[in-house]
Amino acid sequence: MSGAGIALAIALAGLPEAAGAHHLGTYTPRDNEISANFKQLKFSMEARKFDVALRLFEDGAVRREMREQAARLPAGLEAATRAGLSASDAQEVERALMVFLAALARNLTLEAQQQVGAPGVGPEARMAAGRLFLEAVWRYYNLIDYAASRRAPKISVAVRLAFDDAEGLAKGPASPVAAAPASGTKAAVTPVPVDPVKLREPLQRIAQALGELIEVSSPRTRRES
């Protein structure tokens, strides 16, 4: 499957039944295998059961995805996660997993930019794709927002603001337009659909902020700071 196909499959997998009827900033999407495995790792580390966390990592969806998506992820994430778990270093594991999920979210965001501007596809279908991708991106970013807010608060705020703007556009119609009324009747109001291409700008901001988060959290950057 192509990179676009993988991204779209991730975006479509495990979406809630009533997508869109919420505010992304307070909504927790339903888990897929990756987010469920991430939570297992997190809870095991919080309980100081690093041996359990290491087994969950070795056999889990997070490691499988790290390997399957290796060409599109920062180098060394699998080794860094394993080393952190072996050393009972929760901070190092948190960093590696944060970079991993930020990279998955960024890749989905980049794919979303292409989907909302896809030639030969109707605007309603492109907007629907945009909403699906926003759901998928939020599934991953929501898991690391707390870690990001502690390590890079300005970037965390930038991601949330861009999400708010993207969600506002993705919700649907903007300003109404009054149609010419028949004699003796009120003007009919017809919603004006939002051009899905307008989603590109906040999606670009999300991708840029996630890229900055990955950069400042890389081992090289941390050694130089």
Backbone torsions as a table, in degrees:
resi	resn	phi	psi	omega
1	MET	NA	141.6	179.8
2	SER	-71.4	166.7	177.5
3	GLY	-59.0	-39.0	178.6
4	ALA	-64.6	-40.1	179.4
5	GLY	-65.4	-40.0	177.7
6	ILE	-62.6	-46.3	-178.6
7	ALA	-61.4	-43.3	-178.8
8	LEU	-67.3	-36.9	177.4
9	ALA	-63.1	-41.8	177.5
10	ILE	-63.4	-41.6	-177.7
11	ALA	-63.6	-36.0	-175.6
12	LEU	-86.0	-16.7	-173.5
13	ALA	-78.7	129.3	169.8
14	GLY	71.2	25.2	178.5
15	LEU	-72.7	148.7	179.5
16	PRO	-67.9	161.6	-177.3
17	GLU	-67.7	-30.9	-176.8
18	ALA	-117.6	57.0	-178.9
19	ALA	-61.7	140.4	175.3
20	GLY	97.9	-19.3	-177.5
21	ALA	-90.9	54.5	-176.2
22	HIS	-166.3	174.4	171.4
23	HIS	-106.1	124.2	-173.0
24	LEU	-58.2	-31.6	-177.5
25	GLY	-65.8	-20.3	-179.5
26	THR	-118.7	5.9	-173.7
27	TYR	-101.9	137.6	176.3
28	THR	-110.7	108.8	-178.5
29	PRO	-64.9	157.7	176.2
30	ARG	-65.6	143.1	-175.5
31	ASP	-69.4	148.3	160.3
32	ASN	-108.9	-172.6	-175.3
33	GLU	-62.8	-37.0	-177.0
34	ILE	-70.4	-49.1	-179.4
35	SER	-65.8	-35.0	177.9
36	ALA	-65.7	-42.4	178.9
37	ASN	-66.8	-38.7	175.9
38	PHE	-57.4	-45.2	-179.7
39	LYS	-65.5	-36.2	175.8
40	GLN	-60.7	-45.0	178.4
41	LEU	-62.1	-44.8	-178.6
42	LYS	-62.3	-47.2	-178.1
43	PHE	-66.2	-37.4	178.4
44	SER	-65.0	-41.4	178.7
45	MET	-67.1	-39.6	178.1
46	GLU	-61.9	-30.2	177.5
47	ALA	-86.7	4.0	-179.3
48	ARG	62.5	29.1	177.5
49	LYS	-102.8	71.1	-174.9
50	PHE	-71.5	-27.0	176.3
51	ASP	-66.5	-39.3	176.2
52	VAL	-66.2	-44.0	179.9
53	ALA	-61.2	-38.8	179.7
54	LEU	-63.8	-42.0	177.7
55	ARG	-65.0	-41.3	178.5
56	LEU	-63.3	-34.5	177.9
57	PHE	-71.1	-46.6	-176.8
58	GLU	-60.2	-36.7	-175.1
59	ASP	-102.3	2.7	-168.3
60	GLY	-101.4	176.7	-176.0
61	ALA	-70.7	-28.6	179.7
62	VAL	-61.6	-49.5	179.8
63	ARG	-64.6	-41.3	178.7
64	ARG	-59.6	-42.9	-179.5
65	GLU	-68.3	-36.8	176.1
66	MET	-57.5	-39.8	-179.3
67	ARG	-74.9	-43.2	-177.7
68	GLU	-67.1	-33.6	-176.8
69	GLN	-103.1	17.1	-172.5
70	ALA	-53.0	-38.1	-177.3
71	ALA	-68.3	-19.3	-176.8
72	ARG	-111.0	9.5	-178.1
73	LEU	-119.5	157.0	172.8
74	PRO	-57.5	145.6	-176.3
75	ALA	-70.6	149.4	169.6
76	GLY	85.3	7.9	-175.5
77	LEU	-69.1	-40.7	179.9
78	GLU	-63.7	-46.9	-179.6
79	ALA	-63.6	-40.7	-179.3
80	ALA	-66.2	-40.1	179.1
81	THR	-65.3	-46.7	180.0
82	ARG	-62.6	-43.0	-179.8
83	ALA	-63.5	-41.1	179.0
84	GLY	-64.0	-42.0	178.9
85	LEU	-66.7	-40.2	179.8
86	SER	-65.2	-32.0	-179.6
87	ALA	-93.3	5.0	-176.5
88	SER	55.0	38.0	-178.4
89	ASP	-101.6	90.9	-175.8
90	ALA	-63.5	-35.6	-178.1
91	GLN	-65.5	-40.4	179.5
92	GLU	-68.5	-40.4	177.6
93	VAL	-64.6	-42.7	178.4
94	GLU	-59.1	-42.8	-179.8
95	ARG	-62.4	-48.5	-177.4
96	ALA	-63.4	-42.2	-179.7
97	LEU	-70.1	-34.3	176.8
98	MET	-63.7	-44.3	178.3
99	VAL	-63.1	-41.0	179.8
100	PHE	-59.7	-51.9	-177.3
101	LEU	-70.7	-34.2	175.7
102	ALA	-62.7	-37.9	178.8
103	ALA	-68.2	-41.9	176.0
104	LEU	-60.2	-44.7	-179.4
105	ALA	-64.4	-41.2	178.7
106	ARG	-64.0	-42.8	179.5
107	ASN	-61.0	-40.8	176.7
108	LEU	-65.1	-37.8	179.6
109	THR	-65.3	-41.4	177.4
110	LEU	-63.5	-40.1	176.8
111	GLU	-65.5	-38.3	179.3
112	ALA	-60.7	-39.0	178.9
113	GLN	-59.4	-38.7	178.3
114	GLN	-70.5	-40.1	-176.8
115	GLN	-65.4	-40.1	-176.9
116	VAL	-72.7	-15.0	176.9
117	GLY	-113.8	17.0	-175.0
118	ALA	-62.5	126.7	178.8
119	PRO	-70.5	147.3	176.8
120	GLY	78.0	8.2	179.2
121	VAL	-116.9	135.8	-178.2
122	GLY	-64.4	153.8	-177.2
123	PRO	-61.8	-35.4	180.0
124	GLU	-65.5	-41.8	178.7
125	ALA	-66.5	-38.5	179.6
126	ARG	-68.1	-39.0	177.7
127	MET	-67.2	-39.0	177.5
128	ALA	-62.2	-40.6	176.9
129	ALA	-62.7	-40.4	177.9
130	GLY	-59.6	-42.2	179.1
131	ARG	-64.7	-41.5	179.3
132	LEU	-62.5	-42.6	179.9
133	PHE	-67.0	-38.3	176.7
134	LEU	-59.8	-42.4	177.1
135	GLU	-59.0	-45.8	-177.1
136	ALA	-66.7	-41.9	178.5
137	VAL	-63.0	-43.8	-178.5
138	TRP	-65.1	-32.3	178.3
139	ARG	-53.9	-43.1	-177.8
140	TYR	-81.5	-45.2	-176.9
141	TYR	-65.9	-35.6	-179.6
142	ASN	-55.9	-31.7	-179.2
143	LEU	-71.7	-24.3	-174.7
144	ILE	-115.9	4.9	-176.7
145	ASP	-59.5	-40.6	-179.3
146	TYR	-65.0	-44.8	178.5
147	ALA	-63.3	-41.1	179.5
148	ALA	-65.1	-39.3	-178.4
149	SER	-66.6	-28.8	177.3
150	ARG	-80.2	-39.2	-174.8
151	ARG	-86.5	-33.6	-177.0
152	ALA	-147.1	72.8	-172.7
153	PRO	-58.9	-38.1	-179.6
154	LYS	-65.7	-37.9	178.5
155	ILE	-67.8	-41.6	178.2
156	SER	-58.5	-44.1	178.0
157	VAL	-63.1	-41.9	-179.7
158	ALA	-61.7	-40.6	178.7
159	VAL	-63.5	-46.1	-177.7
160	ARG	-64.6	-41.6	179.3
161	LEU	-63.2	-42.1	178.9
162	ALA	-65.8	-38.1	175.7
163	PHE	-61.7	-43.9	179.1
164	ASP	-58.4	-44.1	-179.4
165	ASP	-66.1	-42.3	179.7
166	ALA	-65.2	-42.1	179.9
167	GLU	-64.3	-39.7	178.4
168	GLY	-59.4	-39.8	177.5
169	LEU	-71.9	-38.3	-174.8
170	ALA	-72.9	-17.8	-178.1
171	LYS	-65.6	-25.6	175.3
172	GLY	135.3	-139.8	-171.0
173	PRO	-57.1	145.6	176.6
174	ALA	-99.9	-125.6	-175.9
175	SER	-72.5	141.6	179.2
176	PRO	-80.0	158.7	176.1
177	VAL	-122.0	131.7	-179.5
178	ALA	-84.5	124.7	175.9
179	ALA	-81.9	157.9	-179.7
180	ALA	-62.0	123.6	-176.3
181	PRO	-79.8	151.1	171.2
182	ALA	-72.9	163.0	-177.8
183	SER	-58.4	126.9	175.8
184	GLY	79.3	8.5	178.9
185	THR	-122.1	162.9	178.3
186	LYS	-78.8	156.1	178.7
187	ALA	-65.2	133.5	175.4
188	ALA	-76.5	138.2	-178.5
189	VAL	-105.1	121.2	-179.6
190	THR	-113.4	122.5	179.1
191	PRO	-63.7	143.4	176.2
192	VAL	-96.8	114.8	-179.7
193	PRO	-61.3	145.1	176.0
194	VAL	-76.4	133.9	176.0
195	ASP	-65.3	120.2	-177.4
196	PRO	-60.2	-23.7	178.3
197	VAL	-61.3	-26.7	179.0
198	LYS	-64.2	-19.2	176.9
199	LEU	-67.9	-20.2	-176.2
200	ARG	-59.1	-39.9	-175.4
201	GLU	-62.5	-54.0	177.2
202	PRO	-65.8	-30.7	175.8
203	LEU	-64.4	-39.2	176.6
204	GLN	-62.6	-39.4	178.9
205	ARG	-66.8	-38.5	176.6
206	ILE	-62.1	-48.8	-178.4
207	ALA	-61.6	-40.8	-179.9
208	GLN	-64.9	-44.3	-179.5
209	ALA	-65.2	-41.4	178.3
210	LEU	-65.4	-37.3	175.6
211	GLY	-62.1	-39.4	177.4
212	GLU	-65.8	-39.1	178.2
213	LEU	-62.0	-43.4	178.2
214	ILE	-62.8	-42.6	-177.3
215	GLU	-65.1	-48.7	-176.7
216	VAL	-72.2	-15.1	-179.1
217	SER	-99.9	2.1	-179.4
218	SER	-74.5	152.7	179.9
219	PRO	-57.8	-40.0	-179.5
220	ARG	-62.3	-45.8	-178.6
221	THR	-63.4	-39.6	-177.8
222	ARG	-69.6	-33.4	178.0
223	ARG	-69.7	-34.1	-177.2
224	GLU	-80.4	-18.3	-176.2
225	SER	-81.3	NA	NA
